[in-house]
Amino acid sequence: MKLTRYVTVELSRPTPPRLGRWTFHASNGVEVTILSIFGAEDVTAMDLQVIRGLQLTWPKKSKYARVLLTATVETGEPRFDQHNLVTLHEKSRLRAEAALIEYGDLLAVTYGCRRVFRSPNPCIALEGSNSAEQKILRRSKGIAAPFTMRPRVIQLPEMRPGNTVATAIADRIDGLALLADALSEDGPVGQVHNFFRLFERGFGRGPKDCIAPILNFLKSSPSKLSWTHDEISDWFLRLRAEVTHADRRENYARAGDVEPYIARIEYVAYDVLFNKAVWRDADSSRRSAVSLPAGIDSDNSTIRLQLPDTTLVFPWTDPFGLFEVDFDIELSFPPILITNMPGYTSDKKGSYSSHIDFLNDFETNDVVNSAETIT
């Protein structure tokens, strides 16, 4: 069976003025091809001698260029779950994605620009490697989607006269700046790097010495978010090092490695900034300056609401939790390819479903509520 993964790459700041639809051979042996080019001149069929020479451009000459990339890998025989859905071979998918990311990185470095990966609709297709496999796939109900959803919570009330938020940060403007820097980063690696800077600033300690006081601070919170020493230690002793350093260690963190931790770490950053009693000191005492409305539970998917007035942000991510969905590009496929993911893609063509589970901790029951939206 063949697995084909599709990814779009947005290139900007500055936007490449011209691109070609050429095949790239990734270091893991997978071939990556640009299928389509948007927002830049397609020079695939042009004589390379013609496009040489001095060219002048500027960062905002155009908004962005976008390319549609595809990578196909051979995977094992089709496997099915109890619902007659094809289950993906994880290693094959990851191999294809690694090649696509490598090409996107190369494009960014070649043109000295920013790159953003997204997944089109649909983002994956399966095809039988022979007539027998094609016949088996035609009888399936689609592809099993893992539903890796990562919802987000807006932690503060809207700005208005008399808002207590402004007075709460009067003695910690440096922490405010670091949190704003984190939220202004385009990717999770830059975000979490600034979150760690905020923790070290607020507690006046290095990473290892932040673990105990932060854990004590969190355990004094009225929220039910199940903080443990193992979780906080993992942030500071492994994740922070992999985000910050790349010298002697084998592993270093990229966006996909950091993304699963962002929601929980962001909650702690808000809590420390607004509710730590003594700024720039290892003291763990808490004040009640700002009540945070909600946080992500330790399962990394269920939201626990502390207040009824809460804004939840639906996650429009691909079914693997890797990239945001690119709603500007919709692909069409021949019937021989299996692309539908029941429950993740809706019955309406070109639509995606997004689902959130949440608990109301301000009530006495433990009923899990759900909300769903379709694009």
Secondary structure, DSSP 8 states (H G I E B T S, - for coil): -EEEEEEEEEEESS--SEE---EEE-TTS-EEEEEEEESSEE-TTS-TTTT-S-----TTSSS-EEEEEEEEEE--S--B-TTS-B---HHHHHHHHHHHHHHHHHHHHHHT-EEEEEEEES-EEEE-SSHHHHHHHHTS--B--------EEE-S----TT-HHHHHTTT-HHHHHHHHHHHH-SSHHHHHHHHHHHHHHHHTS-HHHHHHHHHHHHHTSSS-----HHHHHHIIIIIHHHHH--SS-S----HHHHHHHHHHHHHHHHHHHHHBSSTTSS---B--S----EEE-TTSSEEEESSSS-EEE---B-TTSSSEEEEEEE----TTSB---BTTB-SSTT-BEEEEEEEETTSS---EEEEEEE-
